[in-house]
Structures are given as structure tokens and as C-alpha cells.
């Protein structure tokens, strides 16, 4: 099974700052089948990015995904108040499809 | 607008069973794979099971093989997850999700407590 390790565990930033979140896979993710989700407190996760770089419908263009193979990054160019949340990466190559443990982006 | 509404979560004893249901609306249900994902408080989501559009292909997390059964009713736009021999560590919020790989619509979840 592919293990996804996200770093840092917590990112403390101010609105307007740039956020860079990392997701490292224990083995290469086939087809760059890597997604990012945002989860706010008390809500279900929401798909932000799929295929490592493609924004899902409704995802603001300040969110961008990059990477390939085993190293992936989610970048939020300028943090808005509504972006403070927990972010998860997920691979969806071969089953089982696993999630990372999450990065919390909190207000400084 | 696509919507998923789960039901059936309950308090069950270890070794017990529960059947979760999910009602879909706002999209052509029979065109999509459907999945269940669970999440324990404070942890990342865990994929549990997935079913193909016509119900012929099913995939399960290793810990659920032999104990979990995913099924669907395309006429009534429902997807189910039957779980038996439940374990304490399977206490979680169970989400119904549209899609198999990219999970683009999630329900609000239903809580299963095994205690």
C-alpha cells in the first residue's frame, strides 16, 4: 500500500501569505493520480485538485498543485480567511486508495 | 446540485452489525462509481469501499474484506454499506462519496459508534 506523508503537520501563517504544503508518497504514484482535499471543522472534505495539477470545479485559482512521482505540493498563493483548514492528499492509482494524515493551516 | 444523504449510523456493540444507506440526487446516479470513506476524529479519511456503476465491480479496504458489503440500487438511487463483526476501532463518521478515485461530492456523514 502507498503511504502518504504530509508535511508540515501544522502551518501557521497570516492572511495574504503564501502556503506550501507537501505530500510525499512511499512509492511512485502511477499516472500522477494524486488529489488534494480541504476540510473545515465539522464538514466533509472537499475536492480541490485532481491529477496532481488540475483544479476541481469551483476551486479558486489561488490554489495550485504540482509534482510527480513521489513528491507533490499544494500551494495557496495568498491565503484568504476561508482557506484556514486542514488539507489532505490522496492517491488514487491502484487500490487501496489512501489519504495522508493532513496539514492544518492555522491563523498566525 | 448533486447531493448525498447518509443514514443508518448507530451505536453498536463490538461484533455487531450495521447497514448504512445513502440517497443520491442531482446527478445521473447510474453513470458513476460510488464509494464509502470513513474518518475517525482528528485523523485523515480512510477509503472503505467502492462499487462500479452497474454493481459488478467492488473493492474493499483490506480490513473490511469478508466483513463489509457495498451494494447499490440504481432505480432508487441508493448505495448501501453492510458491515458485520464490527470492531471498536471502526468507530467513525462514514461518508458516502460520488466517484471512485477523484471523490468530488461528499455527504455530511453518518456516525457509527462501536462500544
Interface residues (C-beta under 8 A of the other chain):
Chain A: X1 X33 X35 X37 X43 X44 X45 X46 X47 X50 X51 X56 X57 X88 X90 X92 X95 X96 X97 X98 X99 X100 X101 X102
Chain B: X43 X44 X45 X46 X47 X50 X59 X61 X62 X95 X100 X101 X102 X103 X104 X106 X107 X108 X109
